[in-house]
Amino acid sequence: MKQLEGQVRIPSGCAISAVISKEGRRMTGEKIIGSMKPMHDRSNGLGGGFAGYGIYPEYKDLFALHLFFRDKPTRLECEAYLREVLEIVKAEIIPTRKIPQITDEPIIRRYFVTPLRSVLASMQLDEKEFIARIVMHINTSIDGAYVFSSGKNMGAFKAVGFPEDVGVFYRLDEYEAYAWTAHGRYPTNTPGWWGGAHPFALLDCSVVHNGEISSYDANRRFIEMYGYKCTLQTDTEVITYIADYLLRRQGLTLEETAEVIAAPFWSTIDRYGPEKREQLTYLRTVYASLLVTGPFSIVLGFEGGLMALNDRLKLRSMVVAEKEDLVFIASEEAAIRAMEPAAENLYAPAGGEPVIVRVREGAY
């Protein structure tokens, strides 16, 4: 009997790539699509995707909801719910190209929305928490509907396919962003399906990930106590919710968030001075269940920047380089050279060492 993906163990691959302009210069998706081509064999065609920041300047004050629908009745049910809680300023099909490599696509639409002020006031929530709750409700309660992107002036685009084909399918050469991330998937323990492709996104946070999370159940149990629901059948989803919880709801810095996700060993903490040792001990103790174990390299996108991070043992490859105001991040140097042959200052960050790149204030 033929074994299906998810029923047989396959070697861990996956490819990640990213580029950001520190001056906020907007770039089409051509470079980031090209970066995935030399890493083709790190994927197996069961998932590819991209996230772009700064792509919707004309709607920059509205939340851009990207949704998959199984069929038209599901879409109508979901739209009826959206109208109850949101003002829909614009609704449209996400433009795609029909190519033979991408098949069985669901209905793919986007909605530029703002919360209804009366509903927001009655629930006494800020607008980000309100949108996050709407995302969780749709993904758990409306069968066949999935919100896969929900930030302002950004969007995720993903599918079952090789990433270079997914980029062509979504016509990313027609978008411009100050930061792009990309992912080519080689699933190990979870199914290859449209919702399970990377990036995973909630509000303005998006995550692409190469690796495997052995702490997934502990991480998931903790984060679901705070209203998050892991519904997309891929372990990476939980990293996105951890990042949102720590950064938005707990108010931690990016550096502190990295020290939770890829926490230093206790023996390392003991070597720091009293103030730093106290801080790291606090983070490891209070957020113990959010330590992510297993091999991983991730790129976290957020409004105005990117953060790249490896696990403490650096069990997954990741390199960084620069050229003028651009910073490049990828699983392999070949991907960076595809984007910029003359890239400089190439290096591999140490395990647990966050690489944080921010766009100049006011430049995006």
N, C-alpha and C positions, 0 to 999 in steps of 0.2 A: 504494500500500500504506500502511495506517495505521501511523504511527510510534509506538512504545511509549515510555513514560517511561524515560529512561536512554539512548535512542537519538537524542534531539534535545536541543540545548542550550536551556535556558529561563532567564529572568532570575533572579538570586539574590534570594530574599525571606527567609523565615523570621522568626519572632517569638519573643522570649524574655520571660519575666516571672518575678518572684520577690517574695516577702514574707517577713519574719522578725520575730519579736517578741524584742526584747532582754531582756525579762523572762521569756521562756519560756512565755508564754501560748499555749495551743493553740487553733487556729482550724480550722474546717471548711474543706473544699475549695471552698466556694461562691465566696469572693472571687477565688481564683486562676483558677477556671473563668471567672468574669465578666470578668477582665482580658484574656482572649484574644478575646472577642467583637469589640471595636473593631479588632483587628488581623487579622480574618478573612481579608482579601485578601492578607496576607503569607504565607498558607499556600495549598496547593492540594488538600488532602484526602488527601495521600499519607503523612501521618505527624503524630501529635500525642502528647504525653505529659506526665507530671507526676512529681515526686518529692516525698514528704512525709517530714519528720523528726519523730520523736516519736510515730509513729502506732501503735506496738505496745508500749505501756507494760507490759502484762501478760506480754510475752515479751522484755523489754528486754535480757536477758542471753543471748539466743539469736540466732544468725544467721538472718535471714529470706530464704530463697531463693525468688525468683519465677522460674518457668520457663514457656516455651512448648514444647509438644510437637506434632509433626506428626500423630501418631495414637496409639492406645492401646498397640500393641506398643513404640513408642519410649518411651512413659511407663514401661512395665513394665521395660524394659531399664535406663532411667536410675534408677528407684527401686531396682532390685537393686544397682546400683553405689553409690548413696547409702547403703544399709544396710551395705555393707561398710566404709565409712569414717566414718560419722556416726551419732549417735543421733538419730533423728527423733522429736521430742517431739510434734509435731502436723503433720498433712498434710491439706490441704483444697483444694477448688476456690476460686479467687479469685472472690468474688461479683461478678456483672455484671448489667446490665439489658439486655434484648434491645431494641435500637432499630434502625430501618431504615437508619440512616446507617452503622452498623458491620456489616460482613459478612465472611464467610470467616474467622472467628476460629479460631485453633488451640485446642488444649486448654491452659488457663491454670491453673496450680496454684501453691500456695506451701507451703513446708516450713520449720518452725521447728526448727533443728538445733543440735547442739553436736558438736564433734569427739570421736571415740572416743579416750579417753586413751591406750589401748594403742598405737593407730596413731600418734597424735601423738608419743608418746615414742619409738617406733621410728624415726620419720623425723627426730627432733630439730628440729622446727620450732615456731615460735609459732603460735597458732591463726589469726591473720590470714593468714599466709603459707600455711598449710595450706588454708584456705578458698579463697584466691586460686588455688592450684594445682588445686583441685577444679573451680572455675569454668572454668579454661582447658582442663582435660581434657574436661569435658562438651561445651564449645562447639567443640572440635576433633575429638573422637573418637566422639561419639554422634550419628550422623546424624539430624537432625530434632529435636534437643533443644537449647535455648538458655537459659542462665541470664541473665536481664536485670536482676537485682537481687540483692544478696548481703550487705547490711549488717545491723547490729543496730539495732533500733528505728527503722527507716526502710524505705521501699520505693519503687520506680519502677513506674509504670503507663503502658503505651504501646500504640499500635495504629496501624493504617492508618485515617486519618480526620481530620477537622478537630478541633483540640484541645478545643473546647467540647463536641463530641459524645463525644470520648474520656473526658472527665471525667464526663459523665453515664453513659456505658457502665460505667465502673468504680465508680460510686456514691461518688465522692469527697466528696460532701456528708455522708456517714456517717462519714468519718474526721476526726480532729483532729490537727493538727501544729503545732509551734512555728515551722516554716519550710516553705515550699512553693516549688518551681520549676516552670516550665511551658515548653512549646515547641510551636510550630506550624511544620510543615516545608514547605519548598518545594524539593524535591531538584533539584540541578543536574546532577551527573555520576554519581549512584549510584541504585540502584533504590529505589522506595518499597515497603517490606515491613515486617511487624510488628517484626522484630528490628532493623531499620535506623532505626526512629523514635527520637527522643530522649525522655528523657535516656538517656545511657550511664552505667552505674554499675558500680563494682567496690568491694566492701566498703562503707565509708560514703561514698566519693567518688562524686558524680554530676555530670555536665556537660550543660548545654544550650548550644547554639552557633548563632549566626547568622553565616554566612560561608562561606569556602572555604579549605582549607589547601593552599597550593601546595607546602609542604615535606613533604607527607604521606609520600612514599616514604622520604626521609631519616629522618624521625621514626620511621616504622614499622620500618625496618631496624635502627635503634639499639635500640629498645625490645624488639624480638623477640629480641635477643641475651640478654636477661635473663628469658626465660621467658614473656613476654606474647605472645599471639597475636591478631591482628586478623582476626576472622572474620565481622563483622556488616555488611560491605560499605558502610560509611559512614566518611568521613574523621574525623569527630568522635570516634570510638571511641578513636583514638590519644591524644587529649588527656587522656582519663580515665586511661589507663595511664601517661602522662607524669606526671600529678599524683600518682598512687599511688606511682610509682617515686621521685619527688623528695621527697615528704612522708613517706611511710612507710618506704621502704627506704633513702633517703639522709639522712633526718632534716633536710631543709631547712625553713625557716620558710615561711609563706605569702608573705611579702614576697620572699624569695629565689626561691621558685618562680615568682612573677610576673616577676622579673628574668631568669629563664631563658626562660620562654615568650614574653614580650614584651620581649626584651633591649634596653637602650638602645643607640643608635648609638655607634660608637667615638668619633665626634667629641664626643658628649655625655659619655661616660665620661672623656675627657681633661680636661674642665672641672671634675671633682670634686677634692676634696682627696685627699691620698695614701692614707688608710685606705679611703675609699669607692671610690676608683679601683682599688685593689688587689683589693677584694672583687668588684667588678663585672667586672674583667678575669679573675679566677679563674672566676667563673660562666660567662662567655661562652666561655672557653677549654675548660674541663672538660666543659661540657654543650652544646657548639656544635651537636650534632646534634639537640638538643631545642628549639632556637629554632623557634617556629611562625611561618611567614611566610604572607602572604596576608591578606585582610580578615577580621576576626573580632571578635565580641563574645561573651563567654561568661559564664555564672554557674556557679561551682563550689560545690556543696553538700558539706558535711562535718559530722561530728558536732559540734553546737554552734555552727554558723555558716555563713555564705555569703561567697564572694569573687566580685566582678564585675571583669572585665578586658577592655579593648579592645586591638586591635593598636596598635602605636606610631604609625601614621599616622591612626588613628581612622577607618577606612574603613567601619565599621558603626556605626549609631546605638545609643546606650544612655543612659538618663537614670536619675537616682536622686532619691528624695524621702523625707520623713519625716512622721510624725504620731505624737506621744507616743512610745511605745516601739517603734513599728513602723517598719521601713525597707522601702521599695519600690524595685524595680529593674525596668526594662522597656525594650523597644525604642522605645516611644513614650510620651509623656506621657498620651495618651488611655487607655492601659492602666492607668496608675497612678490616674488620676481615676476609672476604673471601680471600682477597689478602695477608694479613699478620695478623695471629691470635694474634701475640705478639706486634702489633702496639702500640706506646706510644704517650704521649703528645696530646691526643685527645682533640679537642676543636671546638667550633662553632664560626666562625668569625662574628664580628658585622656587621650589615647592612652598606653597603658602604665602608667597610674596605677591600681593596684588599690584597689578599695573593699572593705574587709574588715569584716564585721559579726559580732560574737560575742554569743552569749547569755550573760547574767550567770552567773557560775560558780555551780553548784548549782541553777540555775533550770530545768533540763530533766532 
